[in-house]
Amino acid sequence: MDERIETLIKLLTEALGFNQQLQKLQDQFLTATANAKSIEEVRRLLKSYSETFSSTVRPEADRLAEALKSAEALRTHAAPFFLPGDLAKQFRTLIDNSQREARIPGDHETAATIKSLDVELKGLIVVQQNQAGIIPPQPDKPIDAGQLSTIRMSFGSIPVLKNVQQPSSEPTKTPGKG
């Protein structure tokens, strides 16, 4: 597992333990104040509780700030997640751009285009938010080749049929005649 995730889990586990300590401290304070015999005893308990609380909260705030920093680093360095449809659209754009020369008449006698494009991609197939996607290997992280899947895609150009408007069944009126 990524050490940044392990660090974040450790920090959050410590924060949970700290939260439980605070709840226990509060329960002890409430029980002690309920059993107090005088207002002076309540003041002493309150002062003790306040000092303990303050000395415990400061380091925990630092730990939570570190956990937040770790989470932000994970978010900004998260592995890219590609949907297969998005990949297909990108390759379609590549083919469309390469065919532009063949579609637009120019001064040249010939034009070049891509007839077909075969793509092989290795990555992890994962499901996020009920959508299957691909996470490619990251150059800065070691990978187990056994976990990678090979995705093969073939793209080719096909003609696009344009919709031809059907002639209207209503007779056209000549301007000026009624």
N, C-alpha and C positions, 0 to 999 in steps of 0.2 A: 504494500500500500504506500502511496505517496506520503513522505514524511511530513509534509505540510498538513495533510489531513490528520495524521496521527497527532501532531502537535495541537491542532484545533480540538480534536476529541479530548485530549488530555486537559486542555484549558477549560473546556466546557464541563467536563466531569468534575474538575476542581470547583468550578463555579456552582455546580449543583450541590456538592458537599458543603460549600460555604453557605448556600441558601438554607440547607437543612440545619446547619449550626445556628444561623440567625433565628430560625423558627424555634429551635430548642431554647435559645437564650430568651426570646420573647415569652415563651410559655413559662419559663422559670421566673421571669420578672413579674408576669401577671399573677402567678401563684403566690410569690413572695409578697407582692403588694396587697393581695386579697387577705393574707394572713397577718399583715402588719398591725401592730398594736397602737402606733402613734403616727402622727404626721411627720415627725422627725425621722422615724424609721423609713417611711415612704420616700422622703427627700434623699436619705442616704442610699436607698435602693435605686432611685432614679439617677442619682449622680454616678453610681457604680455602673448601672446599665448603659448610660450615655457614654462613659469613658470606654467601656468594653466595646460597645457598638462602633464608636468612632475609630478606635485603633484597629478594628477588624475590617471595616469597610474600605479604608484607604488602599491597602494592598489588593483587595479584591477588585476595586475599580481599575487598578493598573492591569490586573490579570484579564479582566473583561475587555479592556482597550486592546490588549495584545491579541485576544481571541478575535475581536472584530477586524484588526489589521490582517490577521491570518486568513480570515474569511474573504476579505476584499482581495487579497493576493490570489487566493484560489479562484475567485470569480474572474479576475482579469487575465489569469493564465489558464483558464479552463480550456480543455481540448475542444477544438471546433467540432460541431455536430452538424452533419449535412443530411438533408432529406434526399432520397433518391430522385424525386421529382425536380428538386432544385438543381441537382447535378445535371440532369437531362436538359433542363432549360439553359444552363450555361453552355453545354456542348451544342445545343441548337443555335445559340447566339454565335458561337464560333463558326459553325457551318454557314449560317446566314451571312455573316460578315465576309467569309471567304468566297461566297457565291455572288457577292455584289458586283464584282467585275464582269461576271458572265451575264448578269441580268441587265446591267446598264450599258446601252450601246456607247461605244467609244470610237476612237480613231484607229484602234487596233484591229487586225484581221482575225486574231484569235483571242481566246480568253481561257483562263484556268479556273478550275473549281475542285472541290473535294467531292469525290463520288461516294466514298464511305470512310468511316472513322471507327476504328476498334479501340476501345479503352479497357484497360485492366487496372483495377484499383484494389489495393489491399487495405483492410481496415477492420476495426471491431464493429460488429453489428450490434447495436444497443437499442433499447426501447426507452424513450423519455416522453413523458406526458402522452402515453398511448400512441406514440408514433415511432415506427422503426426508422433508424437512421444509421449513419456510418460515422465513426470517429477514426480518422486516419492516424497512423503512427506519428508520434511527436519526435523531432530530432533530438531533443534534450532529455528524453526518457527512454530507459531500456525497455524493450518489448520482447514478449515471448511469441515467436513466430507461430507457434501452435494455436494461439488465440485469435490470430488474424484470419479473416475470411477473404477470399478472392471474389471480387465482383467484376463480371465481364459485361460490357455494354457495347453494342454495335449501333452506329448511327449511319444513316444514309440520307441522301437528299431525295425527296419525292416532289413531284409537281403539286402546286397548290391550285385547286380548282376554284375559280372565282364564281360567285353567284351572278348569274345573268338575270337581269330584271325581265320579267315577263311583260309583253305588251299589254296595255290596259284594254279591257273589254269595252270601256266606254268610248264613244266617238269623241274626238277632240273638236272643240268648237273653234271656229275661225274668228279672230278678233273683228269686232265691228258687225258681226251678224248675230242675230239673236235667236 
